[in-house]
Amino acid sequence: MQITYSRVIHLSHIIDRNIPQWPGDPPVEFTTVAKIPDDGYYLRRFSIGEHSATHINAPNSFFADGAGIEQYPAELLVVPAVVIDICVAAADNSDYALTIADILAWEEIHGEIESGNVVLVYTGWQHKWGDRRAFFNQDTQGMMHFPGFSSYATQFLLNQRRISGVGIDTHGVDPGNDQSFATNHLILAQSGIVLENLTNLDQLPPKGTTLAIAPLRLRGGSGSPVGVLAFVP
């Protein structure tokens, strides 16, 4: 693959102690281990959950016999991407899920999604990152309300378009009120790519971007915080 680009964009959020955390996930912690005045160099230890910040999910997060994140081959992690914008629909309905009609409408303008692409959905939720309450949008029963992929759209993309994965700017490719995690199951059953908590999707064109995805190769990892770079033509 030859990558031609005019600029490179970070699609990963900066990690700090105050990022929105899925309920029950371990806190982000930094501990100073060495200081320049005392030790001649600066060093910290950090702790973070495998599914915190901008991250990638591995098959073993939902399948007991699934692969860990360290088993993803390098060639799978440099991939073309398309972006489908559902911001208007998501602003009206926080439970909105990408539909097959949305995909076909996008293709009417931009052409059929080519096999091997990662499909990124821009919901506008990246702009809520600094407000945990708005980002998770929990109701009085604790149910979260944020947009994602419908299982029907995901099946269509896998079966009819042969995509390599999905990504989104919310904390889940599944809508917040979908506790079956259907899209995660569908994609990870094929050892595909699942990216969550992306940012700067508004800076990408609908098609033509190449992603370079760099997880930590944690042995047996159920996922990993990930650096995602977008090479924009």
GUKE-422442 format. One line per 8 residues: number of its first residue (from 1); for each residue x, z, y of N, C-alpha, C. Coordinates in nm, 4 decimals. Each point is the difference from the previous one (the first is absolute). Example, Ala and Ser with C-alpha at 12.3 -4.5 7.8 and 13.67 -1.06 7.14 Angstrom:
GUKE-422442
1 = 1.3190 0.7800 -0.5690 -0.0890 0.0000 0.1190 0.0900 0.0000 0.1200 ~ -0.0350 -0.0720 0.1050 0.0820 0.0060 0.1190 -0.0770 0.0730 0.1090;
This chain:
GUKE-422442
1 = 0.0841 0.0000 -0.1202 -0.0841 0.0000 0.1202 0.0874 0.0000 0.1249 ~ -0.0293 -0.0899 0.0915 0.0685 -0.0032 0.1284 -0.0929 0.0544 0.1068 ~ 0.0478 0.0982 0.0767 -0.0822 0.0645 0.1024 0.0405 -0.0522 0.1369 ~ -0.0950 -0.0626 0.0680 0.0206 -0.0438 0.1377 -0.0851 0.0877 0.0897 ~ 0.0617 0.0613 0.0985 -0.0751 0.0944 0.0819 0.0510 0.0011 0.1436 ~ -0.0901 0.0428 0.0899 0.0360 0.0117 0.1415 0.0166 0.1457 0.0417 ~ -0.0634 0.0903 -0.0748 0.0125 0.1422 0.0296 -0.0313 0.0812 -0.1247 ~ 0.0440 0.1266 0.0018 -0.0211 0.0922 -0.1114 -0.0749 0.1213 0.0529;
9 = -0.1039 0.0416 -0.0727 -0.0865 0.1089 0.0457 -0.0067 0.1084 -0.1060 ~ 0.0145 0.1259 0.0419 -0.0233 0.1132 -0.0892 -0.1494 0.0113 -0.0305 ~ -0.0355 0.0080 -0.1272 -0.1381 0.0276 -0.0376 -0.0162 0.1423 -0.0520 ~ 0.1057 0.0820 0.0129 -0.0048 0.1386 -0.0468 -0.0049 0.0961 0.1183 ~ -0.0836 0.1022 -0.0133 -0.0055 0.1058 0.0998 0.1271 0.0851 -0.0044 ~ 0.0351 0.0572 0.1134 0.1063 0.1001 0.0048 -0.0489 0.1249 -0.0735 ~ 0.0869 0.0593 -0.0794 -0.0358 0.1203 -0.0764 0.0390 0.1244 0.0790 ~ -0.0966 0.0869 0.0229 0.0287 0.1315 0.0575 -0.0943 0.1018 -0.0611;
17 = 0.0089 0.1241 0.0441 -0.0771 0.1077 -0.0626 -0.1500 -0.0109 0.0259 ~ -0.0386 -0.0746 0.1020 -0.1388 0.0010 0.0439 -0.0793 -0.1228 -0.0428 ~ 0.0530 -0.0789 -0.0928 -0.0746 -0.1192 -0.0423 -0.1259 0.0409 -0.0757 ~ -0.1038 -0.0843 0.0005 -0.1199 0.0304 -0.0780 0.0334 0.0076 -0.1493 ~ -0.0421 0.1088 -0.0642 0.0292 0.0229 -0.1405 -0.1294 0.0050 -0.0796 ~ -0.0039 -0.0713 -0.1121 -0.1144 0.0061 -0.0907 -0.0216 0.1447 -0.0424 ~ -0.1236 0.0501 -0.0019 -0.0250 0.1393 -0.0383 0.0657 0.0351 -0.1335 ~ 0.0778 0.1061 -0.0001 0.0680 0.0453 -0.1210 0.1406 -0.0524 -0.0164;
25 = 0.0383 -0.0985 0.0802 0.1366 -0.0512 -0.0100 0.0989 0.1009 0.0582 ~ 0.1241 0.0009 -0.0508 0.0995 0.0946 0.0529 0.0344 -0.0324 0.1442 ~ 0.0333 0.1005 0.0792 0.0357 -0.0242 0.1401 0.1334 -0.0725 0.0121 ~ 0.0194 -0.0672 0.1115 0.1297 -0.0588 0.0319 0.0881 0.1098 0.0585 ~ 0.1178 0.0154 -0.0554 0.0900 0.1067 0.0445 0.1407 -0.0548 0.0222 ~ 0.0640 0.0471 0.1058 0.1404 -0.0303 0.0280 0.0752 0.1322 0.0156 ~ 0.1141 0.0110 -0.0649 0.0822 0.1199 0.0091 0.1424 -0.0403 0.0338 ~ 0.0550 0.0563 0.1055 0.1374 -0.0308 0.0387 0.0965 0.0657 -0.0986;
33 = 0.0884 -0.0793 -0.0547 0.0983 0.0473 -0.0986 0.1375 0.0149 0.0630 ~ 0.0340 -0.0899 0.0916 0.1309 0.0062 0.0647 -0.0140 -0.0400 0.1460 ~ 0.0810 0.0657 0.0855 -0.0005 -0.0278 0.1424 0.1387 -0.0421 0.0446 ~ 0.0051 -0.0881 0.0998 0.1287 -0.0507 0.0473 0.0917 0.1119 0.0488 ~ -0.0473 0.0971 0.0828 0.0918 0.1054 0.0469 0.0591 0.0831 -0.1139 ~ -0.0768 0.0207 -0.1073 0.0459 0.0866 -0.1090 0.0681 -0.0771 -0.1125 ~ -0.0493 -0.1200 -0.0269 0.0440 -0.0706 -0.1203 0.0665 -0.1339 0.0278 ~ -0.0066 -0.0462 0.1234 0.0619 -0.1272 0.0330 -0.0906 -0.1197 -0.0230;
41 = -0.1172 0.0247 -0.0527 -0.0972 -0.1075 -0.0218 -0.1402 0.0600 -0.0023 ~ -0.0997 -0.0876 0.0132 -0.1402 0.0419 0.0024 -0.0688 -0.0508 -0.1249 ~ -0.0767 0.0883 -0.0666 -0.0682 -0.0378 -0.1240 -0.1275 0.0815 -0.0143 ~ -0.1061 -0.0658 -0.0428 -0.1246 0.0698 -0.0282 -0.0432 -0.0283 -0.1439 ~ -0.0764 0.0926 -0.0526 -0.0724 -0.0215 -0.1248 -0.1453 -0.0259 0.0369 ~ -0.0661 -0.0934 -0.0696 -0.1405 -0.0228 0.0293 -0.0819 0.0029 -0.1274 ~ -0.1274 0.0313 0.0165 -0.0948 0.0042 -0.1112 -0.1277 -0.0695 0.0435 ~ -0.0502 -0.0871 -0.0866 -0.1206 -0.0752 0.0327 -0.0653 -0.0442 -0.1303;
49 = -0.1312 -0.0069 -0.0011 -0.0714 -0.0484 -0.1175 0.0229 -0.1481 -0.0229 ~ -0.0161 -0.0430 -0.1245 0.0250 -0.1392 -0.0347 -0.1039 -0.0949 0.0603 ~ -0.1155 0.0546 0.0423 -0.1055 -0.0837 0.0575 -0.0278 0.0389 0.1446 ~ 0.1033 0.0428 0.0708 -0.0133 0.0356 0.1409 0.0637 -0.1065 0.0875 ~ -0.0395 0.0018 0.1284 0.0492 -0.0970 0.0987 -0.0339 -0.1415 -0.0481 ~ 0.0661 -0.1011 0.0541 -0.0166 -0.1349 -0.0534 0.0619 -0.0006 -0.1389 ~ -0.0779 -0.0395 -0.1003 0.0488 0.0152 -0.1377 -0.0499 -0.1116 -0.0903 ~ 0.0635 -0.0068 -0.1155 -0.0384 -0.0934 -0.1051 -0.0396 0.0815 -0.1223;
57 = -0.1048 -0.0436 -0.0684 -0.0455 0.0671 -0.1212 0.0573 -0.0689 -0.1227 ~ 0.0254 0.0771 -0.1052 0.0489 -0.0544 -0.1263 -0.1092 0.0098 -0.1058 ~ 0.0056 -0.0818 -0.1045 -0.1028 0.0046 -0.1038 -0.0204 0.1373 -0.0633 ~ 0.1074 0.0786 -0.0146 -0.0166 0.1298 -0.0660 -0.0741 0.1025 0.0847 ~ -0.0349 -0.0382 0.1246 -0.0819 0.0909 0.0807 -0.1446 0.0014 -0.0484 ~ -0.0396 -0.1046 -0.0758 -0.1363 -0.0056 -0.0532 -0.0055 -0.0274 -0.1503 ~ 0.1126 -0.0390 -0.0597 0.0039 -0.0290 -0.1435 0.1127 0.0805 -0.0637 ~ -0.0331 0.0811 -0.0985 0.0976 0.0901 -0.0610 0.1201 -0.0744 -0.0578;
65 = -0.0215 -0.1216 -0.0495 0.1092 -0.0775 -0.0577 0.0517 -0.1067 0.0957 ~ -0.0359 0.0118 0.1275 0.0406 -0.0990 0.0989 0.1446 0.0160 0.0429 ~ 0.0521 -0.1051 0.0597 0.1382 -0.0005 0.0473 0.0172 0.0908 0.1209 ~ 0.1182 0.0589 0.0120 0.0362 0.0744 0.1197 0.0509 -0.0937 0.1072 ~ 0.0112 0.0496 0.1202 0.0356 -0.0853 0.1132 0.1386 -0.0606 -0.0148 ~ 0.0892 0.0657 -0.0725 0.1358 -0.0515 -0.0159 0.0048 -0.1258 -0.0874 ~ -0.1099 -0.0296 -0.0690 -0.0021 -0.1151 -0.0899 -0.0454 -0.1301 0.0682 ~ -0.0385 0.0092 0.1270 -0.0387 -0.1227 0.0705 0.1247 -0.0865 0.0229;
73 = -0.0018 -0.1247 -0.0477 0.1164 -0.0862 0.0202 0.0150 -0.0406 0.1462 ~ 0.1241 -0.0213 0.0405 0.0282 -0.0316 0.1403 -0.0738 -0.1246 0.0469 ~ -0.0108 -0.1011 -0.0880 -0.0614 -0.1259 0.0435 -0.1485 0.0153 0.0297 ~ -0.0631 0.1060 -0.0516 -0.1409 0.0235 0.0285 -0.0196 0.0592 0.1389 ~ 0.1077 0.0498 0.0597 -0.0097 0.0760 0.1236 0.0327 -0.0814 0.1251 ~ 0.0250 -0.1284 -0.0168 0.0128 -0.0922 0.1130 -0.1079 -0.1058 -0.0198 ~ -0.1044 0.0081 0.0808 -0.1222 -0.0758 -0.0284 -0.0637 -0.0551 0.1275 ~ -0.0686 -0.1138 -0.0115 -0.0776 -0.0511 0.1137 -0.1259 0.0838 0.0191;
81 = -0.0513 0.0007 0.1217 -0.1185 0.0808 0.0292 -0.0947 -0.0727 0.0930 ~ -0.1287 0.0268 -0.0185 -0.1028 -0.0425 0.0936 -0.0691 0.1246 0.0543 ~ -0.0613 -0.0141 0.1156 -0.0678 0.1127 0.0651 -0.1443 -0.0386 0.0289 ~ -0.0928 0.0821 -0.0500 -0.1422 -0.0191 0.0283 -0.0456 0.1120 0.0927 ~ -0.0529 -0.0358 0.1136 -0.0409 0.0952 0.1046 -0.1480 0.0342 -0.0174 ~ -0.0283 0.1295 -0.0294 -0.1396 0.0444 -0.0098 -0.0298 0.1089 0.1032 ~ 0.0762 0.0005 0.1086 -0.0132 0.1065 0.1000 -0.1415 0.0118 0.0565 ~ -0.0625 -0.1121 0.0285 -0.1337 0.0042 0.0604 -0.0995 0.0632 -0.0962;
89 = 0.0019 -0.0426 -0.1253 -0.0916 0.0555 -0.0993 0.0296 0.1474 -0.0250 ~ 0.1276 0.0364 -0.0046 0.0377 0.1391 -0.0260 -0.0371 0.0916 0.1158 ~ 0.0033 -0.0542 0.1225 -0.0388 0.0812 0.1157 -0.1485 0.0345 -0.0051 ~ -0.0799 -0.0903 -0.0557 -0.1439 0.0237 -0.0115 -0.0355 0.0829 -0.1227 ~ 0.0831 -0.0073 -0.1040 -0.0286 0.0677 -0.1260 0.1298 0.0494 -0.0608 ~ 0.0252 0.1302 0.0113 0.1267 0.0554 -0.0490 0.0123 -0.0067 -0.1512 ~ -0.1083 -0.0269 -0.0712 0.0035 -0.0163 -0.1454 0.0121 -0.1464 -0.0410 ~ 0.0284 -0.0876 0.0953 0.0008 -0.1429 -0.0296 0.1047 -0.0340 -0.1049;
97 = -0.0366 -0.0883 -0.0926 0.0918 -0.0462 -0.1037 0.0091 -0.1519 0.0059 ~ 0.1217 -0.0503 -0.0027 0.0229 -0.1443 0.0028 -0.0838 -0.0692 -0.1064 ~ -0.0648 -0.1085 0.0382 -0.0868 -0.0740 -0.0909 0.0604 -0.1354 -0.0358 ~ -0.0547 -0.0625 -0.1031 0.0399 -0.1362 -0.0338 -0.0346 -0.0942 0.1154 ~ -0.1126 0.0246 0.0663 -0.0382 -0.0822 0.1154 0.1040 0.0083 0.1106 ~ 0.0573 0.1174 0.0220 0.1067 0.0144 0.0998 0.1194 -0.0871 -0.0358 ~ 0.0348 -0.0003 -0.1280 0.1148 -0.0788 -0.0462 -0.0268 -0.1486 0.0198 ~ -0.1181 -0.0446 -0.0398 -0.0341 -0.1420 0.0124 -0.0076 -0.0426 0.1465;
105 = -0.0494 0.0885 0.0869 -0.0047 -0.0312 0.1432 0.1414 -0.0148 0.0553 ~ 0.0915 0.0868 -0.0435 0.1407 -0.0090 0.0418 0.0583 -0.1329 -0.0475 ~ -0.0318 -0.0381 -0.1232 0.0554 -0.1225 -0.0569 -0.0558 -0.1252 0.0667 ~ -0.1207 0.0079 0.0541 -0.0565 -0.1136 0.0732 0.0877 -0.0369 0.1191 ~ 0.0656 0.0991 0.0564 0.0839 -0.0224 0.1177 0.1454 -0.0257 -0.0382 ~ 0.0509 0.0788 -0.0968 0.1437 0.0016 -0.0265 0.0410 -0.0670 -0.1307 ~ -0.0964 -0.0433 -0.0787 0.0322 -0.0613 -0.1276 -0.0011 0.1021 -0.1132 ~ -0.0059 -0.0497 -0.1210 -0.0098 0.0879 -0.1160 0.1248 0.0867 -0.0140;
113 = -0.0212 0.1267 -0.0324 0.1111 0.0930 -0.0205 0.0809 -0.0460 -0.1204 ~ 0.1285 -0.0200 0.0189 0.0855 -0.0489 -0.1075 0.0372 0.1125 -0.0953 ~ 0.0227 -0.0358 -0.1248 0.0369 0.1003 -0.1001 0.1301 0.0687 0.0402 ~ 0.0127 0.1263 -0.0400 0.1207 0.0766 0.0290 -0.0016 0.0754 0.1301 ~ -0.1012 -0.0234 0.0840 -0.0076 0.0712 0.1278 -0.0455 0.1436 -0.0189 ~ 0.0460 0.0862 0.0891 -0.0607 0.1314 0.0188 -0.1041 -0.0152 0.1098 ~ -0.1204 0.0477 -0.0258 -0.1066 -0.0081 0.0986 -0.0066 0.1322 0.0766 ~ 0.0278 -0.0069 0.1290 -0.0046 0.1174 0.0870 -0.1312 -0.0012 0.0769;
121 = -0.0661 0.1141 0.0039 -0.1236 0.0123 0.0770 0.0258 0.0890 0.1214 ~ -0.0242 -0.0575 0.1160 0.0146 0.0712 0.1272 -0.1356 0.0534 0.0408 ~ -0.0146 0.1321 -0.0023 -0.1279 0.0646 0.0320 -0.0031 0.0611 0.1390 ~ 0.1150 0.0148 0.0627 0.0098 0.0713 0.1269 0.0298 0.1476 -0.0176 ~ -0.0003 0.0472 -0.1250 0.0232 0.1429 -0.0250 0.1410 0.0432 0.0352 ~ 0.0936 -0.0941 0.0089 0.1366 0.0361 0.0377 0.0037 0.0699 0.1356 ~ -0.0961 -0.0306 0.0868 -0.0020 0.0602 0.1335 -0.0525 0.1438 -0.0018 ~ -0.0542 0.0441 -0.1129 -0.0495 0.1366 -0.0139 0.1050 0.0919 -0.0616;
129 = 0.1177 -0.0519 -0.0312 0.1037 0.0742 -0.0727 0.0335 0.1331 0.0670 ~ -0.0017 0.0039 0.1309 0.0360 0.1228 0.0710 -0.1086 0.1054 0.0010 ~ -0.1155 -0.0292 -0.0574 -0.1133 0.0931 -0.0012 -0.0489 0.0132 -0.1441 ~ 0.0453 0.1043 -0.0682 -0.0315 0.0156 -0.1419 -0.1501 -0.0001 -0.0252 ~ -0.0762 0.0659 0.0872 -0.1449 0.0085 -0.0198 -0.0631 -0.1386 0.0035 ~ 0.0397 -0.0810 0.0967 -0.0554 -0.1348 0.0104 0.0501 -0.0895 -0.1133 ~ 0.1228 0.0205 -0.0430 0.0602 -0.0852 -0.1024 -0.0710 0.0157 -0.1343 ~ -0.0307 0.1248 -0.0376 -0.0691 0.0225 -0.1274 -0.1522 -0.0024 0.0155;
137 = -0.0483 0.0388 0.1183 -0.1418 -0.0122 0.0320 -0.0877 0.0666 -0.1063 ~ 0.0284 0.1267 -0.0288 -0.0751 0.0726 -0.1024 -0.1335 0.0500 0.0538 ~ -0.1017 -0.0059 -0.0848 -0.1300 0.0546 0.0383 -0.0066 0.1478 -0.0383 ~ -0.1154 0.0623 0.0187 -0.0133 0.1436 -0.0240 0.0169 0.0361 -0.1467 ~ -0.0140 -0.0986 -0.0886 0.0191 0.0241 -0.1436 0.1439 -0.0285 -0.0437 ~ 0.0839 -0.0394 0.0941 0.1387 -0.0294 -0.0325 0.0254 -0.1437 -0.0412 ~ -0.1053 -0.0821 -0.0061 0.0177 -0.1407 -0.0370 0.0672 -0.0763 0.1138 ~ 0.0992 -0.0812 -0.0336 0.0689 -0.0793 0.1005 -0.0731 -0.1321 0.0234;
145 = 0.0130 -0.0485 0.1219 -0.0653 -0.1258 0.0368 0.0997 -0.0884 0.0752 ~ 0.0645 -0.0886 -0.0745 0.0859 -0.1021 0.0596 -0.0121 -0.1275 -0.0843 ~ 0.0254 -0.1155 0.0603 -0.0228 -0.1270 -0.0689 0.1070 -0.0322 -0.1035 ~ -0.0322 -0.0988 -0.0861 0.0944 -0.0417 -0.1025 -0.0419 -0.1312 -0.0629 ~ 0.0456 -0.0225 -0.1222 -0.0347 -0.1187 -0.0784 -0.1173 0.0322 -0.0916 ~ -0.0965 -0.0898 -0.0136 -0.1014 0.0154 -0.1035 0.0610 -0.0415 -0.1338 ~ -0.0518 0.0544 -0.1076 0.0518 -0.0373 -0.1320 -0.0264 -0.1477 -0.0284 ~ -0.1130 -0.0530 0.0508 -0.0335 -0.1404 -0.0228 0.1010 -0.0919 0.0691;
153 = 0.0366 0.0352 0.1221 0.0987 -0.0794 0.0729 0.1357 0.0062 -0.0696 ~ 0.0350 0.1181 -0.0482 0.1282 0.0156 -0.0688 0.0039 -0.0825 -0.1277 ~ -0.1080 0.0038 -0.0771 -0.0058 -0.0804 -0.1224 0.0097 -0.1490 0.0321 ~ -0.0674 -0.0417 0.1061 0.0057 -0.1403 0.0420 0.1428 -0.0394 0.0356 ~ 0.0668 0.0848 0.0771 0.1367 -0.0304 0.0427 0.0957 -0.0059 -0.1192 ~ -0.0185 0.0890 -0.0953 0.0865 0.0000 -0.1178 -0.0280 -0.1190 -0.0912 ~ -0.1265 -0.0249 -0.0264 -0.0367 -0.1008 -0.0990 -0.0009 -0.1419 0.0544 ~ -0.0460 -0.0145 0.1246 -0.0151 -0.1340 0.0569 0.1164 -0.0419 0.0896;
161 = 0.0707 0.0957 0.0571 0.1088 -0.0334 0.0906 0.1366 0.0459 -0.0519 ~ 0.0025 0.0754 -0.1056 0.1252 0.0429 -0.0655 0.0946 0.0687 0.0979 ~ -0.0545 0.0918 0.0776 0.0822 0.0726 0.0973 0.0951 0.0954 -0.0716 ~ 0.1036 0.0440 0.0722 0.0963 0.0939 -0.0581 -0.0266 0.1442 0.0404 ~ -0.0910 0.0203 0.0954 -0.0287 0.1363 0.0400 -0.0824 0.0065 0.1266 ~ -0.0218 0.1224 0.0462 -0.0820 0.0259 0.1176 0.0646 0.1080 0.0859 ~ -0.0399 0.0035 0.1260 0.0478 0.1040 0.0902 -0.1010 0.0218 0.1107 ~ 0.0105 0.1151 0.0666 -0.0997 0.0367 0.1000 0.0581 0.1039 0.0954;
169 = -0.0636 0.0154 0.1168 0.0468 0.0964 0.0996 -0.0749 0.1332 -0.0069 ~ -0.0801 0.0208 -0.1049 -0.0633 0.1302 -0.0246 0.0796 0.0736 -0.1073 ~ -0.0488 0.1200 -0.0378 0.0697 0.0771 -0.1036 -0.0363 -0.0462 -0.1407 ~ -0.0790 -0.1056 -0.0117 -0.0332 -0.0479 -0.1329 -0.0519 -0.1417 0.0016 ~ 0.0432 -0.0808 -0.0972 -0.0555 -0.1345 -0.0108 -0.1459 0.0058 -0.0437 ~ -0.0379 0.1109 -0.0656 -0.1407 0.0255 -0.0299 -0.0640 0.0689 0.1193 ~ -0.1254 -0.0337 0.0343 -0.0670 0.0713 0.1087 -0.0003 0.1509 -0.0258 ~ -0.0031 0.0770 0.1068 0.0080 0.1446 -0.0134 -0.1086 0.0605 -0.0854;
177 = -0.1155 -0.0649 -0.0058 -0.1116 0.0552 -0.0779 -0.0036 -0.0528 -0.1433 ~ 0.1028 -0.0755 -0.0413 0.0083 -0.0512 -0.1375 0.0937 0.0890 -0.0799 ~ -0.0564 0.0956 -0.0713 0.0818 0.0941 -0.0753 0.0400 -0.0530 -0.1366 ~ -0.0375 -0.1243 -0.0308 0.0430 -0.0610 -0.1264 0.1358 -0.0693 0.0144 ~ 0.0447 -0.0202 0.1250 0.1273 -0.0676 0.0271 0.0068 -0.1340 -0.0736 ~ -0.1082 -0.0771 0.0116 -0.0143 -0.1237 -0.0777 0.1085 -0.1024 0.0308 ~ 0.0288 -0.0214 0.1279 0.1009 -0.1007 0.0346 0.1379 0.0415 -0.0473 ~ 0.0340 0.1273 0.0151 0.1274 0.0485 -0.0545 0.0091 -0.0300 -0.1492;
185 = -0.1046 0.0313 -0.0740 0.0022 -0.0238 -0.1439 0.0176 -0.1483 -0.0320 ~ -0.0738 -0.0852 0.0704 0.0063 -0.1429 -0.0283 0.1392 -0.0576 0.0275 ~ 0.0580 0.0352 0.1122 0.1313 -0.0545 0.0369 0.1101 0.0590 -0.0881 ~ -0.0028 0.1310 -0.0195 0.1085 0.0656 -0.0735 -0.0062 -0.0278 -0.1492 ~ -0.1173 -0.0364 -0.0509 -0.0094 -0.0413 -0.1406 0.0848 -0.1242 -0.0242 ~ 0.0259 -0.0777 0.1061 0.0827 -0.1202 -0.0100 0.1390 0.0213 0.0608 ~ 0.0346 0.1291 0.0223 0.1286 0.0356 0.0608 0.0212 -0.0731 0.1324 ~ -0.1095 -0.0120 0.0754 0.0083 -0.0622 0.1308 0.0411 0.0987 0.1082;
193 = 0.0022 -0.0485 0.1221 0.0439 0.0794 0.1150 -0.1211 0.0614 0.0693 ~ 0.0076 0.1307 0.0277 -0.1015 0.0702 0.0783 0.0714 0.0728 0.1131 ~ -0.0242 -0.0434 0.1236 0.0610 0.0602 0.1187 -0.1079 0.0666 0.0835 ~ 0.0251 0.1240 0.0402 -0.0976 0.0762 0.0788 0.0670 0.0623 0.1223 ~ -0.0808 0.0271 0.1022 0.0488 0.0552 0.1269 0.0979 -0.0944 0.0706 ~ -0.0281 -0.1283 -0.0045 0.0820 -0.0954 0.0750 -0.0314 0.0105 0.1493 ~ 0.0861 -0.0548 0.0816 -0.0237 -0.0052 0.1439 0.0495 -0.1325 0.0554 ~ -0.0345 -0.0258 0.1251 0.0408 -0.1217 0.0711 -0.0567 -0.1281 -0.0616;
201 = -0.1083 0.0124 -0.0747 -0.0601 -0.1206 -0.0579 -0.0564 -0.0924 0.1059 ~ -0.0306 0.0554 0.1171 -0.0508 -0.0816 0.1101 0.1066 -0.0936 0.0555 ~ 0.1260 0.0222 -0.0345 0.1086 -0.0842 0.0497 0.0324 -0.1161 -0.0944 ~ -0.0714 -0.0084 -0.1116 0.0279 -0.1042 -0.0987 -0.0969 -0.1163 0.0141 ~ 0.0448 -0.1222 -0.0270 -0.0910 -0.1145 -0.0032 -0.0839 0.0044 -0.1278 ~ -0.1085 -0.0758 -0.0060 -0.0836 0.0004 -0.1194 0.0743 -0.0420 -0.1272 ~ 0.0995 -0.0882 0.0139 0.0751 -0.0446 -0.1171 0.1423 -0.0346 0.0427 ~ 0.0898 -0.0081 -0.0980 0.1365 -0.0422 0.0278 0.1031 0.1099 0.0027;
209 = -0.0436 0.1264 -0.0017 0.0933 0.1129 0.0017 0.0589 0.0219 -0.1391 ~ 0.1248 0.0441 -0.0048 0.0622 0.0452 -0.1243 0.0289 0.1486 0.0111 ~ -0.0362 0.0745 -0.1027 0.0246 0.1438 -0.0038 0.1235 0.0310 -0.0840 ~ 0.0800 0.0953 0.0480 0.1068 0.0598 -0.0794 -0.0375 0.1469 -0.0179 ~ -0.0255 0.0395 -0.1242 -0.0550 0.1321 -0.0324 0.1081 0.0816 -0.0688 ~ 0.0332 0.1170 0.0556 0.1126 0.0779 -0.0507 -0.0411 0.1435 -0.0333 ~ -0.0495 0.0236 -0.1228 -0.0309 0.1368 -0.0414 0.1268 0.0745 -0.0409 ~ -0.0080 0.1322 -0.0013 0.1038 0.0799 -0.0631 -0.0167 -0.0142 -0.1509;
217 = 0.1075 -0.0234 -0.0711 -0.0098 -0.0235 -0.1442 0.0007 0.1343 -0.0741 ~ -0.1088 0.0722 0.0141 -0.0147 0.1315 -0.0619 -0.0314 -0.0185 -0.1481 ~ 0.0823 0.0579 -0.0870 -0.0240 -0.0174 -0.1428 -0.1350 0.0607 -0.0386 ~ -0.0852 -0.0810 -0.0594 -0.1325 0.0464 -0.0379 -0.0928 0.0212 0.1169 ~ 0.0366 -0.0509 0.1174 -0.0798 0.0241 0.1203 -0.1379 -0.0621 -0.0071 ~ -0.1010 0.0767 0.0404 -0.1370 -0.0523 0.0052 -0.0218 -0.0871 0.1220 ~ 0.0996 -0.0062 0.0831 -0.0020 -0.0767 0.1227 0.1188 0.0444 0.0825 ~ 0.0063 -0.0450 0.1233 0.1119 0.0378 0.0851 -0.0313 -0.0333 0.1449;
225 = 0.0415 0.0863 0.0945 0.0035 -0.0456 0.1385 0.0812 -0.1298 0.0039 ~ -0.0406 -0.0918 0.0855 0.0594 -0.1325 -0.0065 0.0271 -0.0551 0.1386 ~ 0.1125 -0.0666 0.0105 0.0298 -0.0773 0.1188 -0.0488 -0.1425 -0.0226 ~ -0.0860 -0.0487 0.0886 -0.0497 -0.1372 -0.0112 0.0377 -0.0752 0.1265 ~ 0.0740 -0.1081 -0.0168 0.0369 -0.0861 0.1116 -0.0765 -0.1306 -0.0112 ~ -0.0514 -0.0453 0.1124 -0.0718 -0.1272 0.0050 0.0862 -0.1018 0.0738 ~ 0.0326 -0.1098 -0.0678 0.0741 -0.1105 0.0612 -0.1036 -0.1018 0.0469 ~ -0.0141 -0.0096 0.1310 -0.1073 -0.0795 0.0607 0.0544 -0.1337 0.0447;
233 = -0.0623 -0.1106 -0.0383 0.0510 -0.1321 0.0377 -0.0148 -0.0272 0.1494;
